[in-house]
Each structure stands twice: as structure tokens, then as C-alpha cells.
Amino acid sequence: MTAPDPRELLKGTTPGPWKLVQRNEYHPPVLGTYDVVGANGYGISGIGVEEGTESTDTANARLIAAAPDLARRLAEAEELLREIVRRNNDNSTAKEGPMLHKEIVERSRAVLLLGEK
């Protein structure tokens, strides 16, 4: 199975960032719910938190809410890797040396760790 292109996954989706809103509605076996809400304020999904699976349900809700940011970061990381390969194949990079390495490290940290553009 080929991994989907993160840019394609984001097309047509509710704009991010998405956030979780916890509702404490008790309807056994559901202990409560999380609503995943887009930046536009519209609901995207509801996740029930059931007795016995609270930690898994909560983790799933967090992952769903993080999806647009994770897909965006992955798309940016892929683009950065393409640029690294392009520059590596370009003979002119030999004289750039340490500066290119420093730029790549800084951009990688921004994209993957901080999620900044």
C-alpha cells in the first residue's frame, strides 16, 4: 500500500487547526464525548469515551484533532527533503557546505518539531 500524499489528504477538508472540546455527557456506557472542531468553528467529528477504553478513546480524539497539522508538517518535510536532494545533486552546493547544513537543520526543526512555517 502506498502512503497517501498529505497535500491530497488536506484538499477539501475543514481548515485547521482543529481542537478538542470535551463534553461531559453521561449516557452509559459512554462516559463523555469529545467534539473535534475546525478553525471555522464547525464540528468535524464526535468521539465517545466509553468505560474501559477511556485512555484509548482520548488518544484517538487527540490524534484526529492533530490530523491537519500532522499532514501539513509531513507535506513540508517532504518538500524539504526534495530540496535537500536537489541541492545535493547541484554541484554549486559544494561551496555552501556548513551554511547549507545549518539551514537544513533549522528548517527541519521548525517543520517537524515546532510545526512552524
Secondary structure, DSSP 8 states (H G I E B T S, - for coil): -----HHHHHTTS--S--EEEEE---BTTEEEEEEEE-TTS-EEEEEEEETT-HHHHHHHHHHHHHHHHHHHHHHHHHHHHHHHHHHHHSGGGGGTHHHHHHHHHHHHIIIIII---
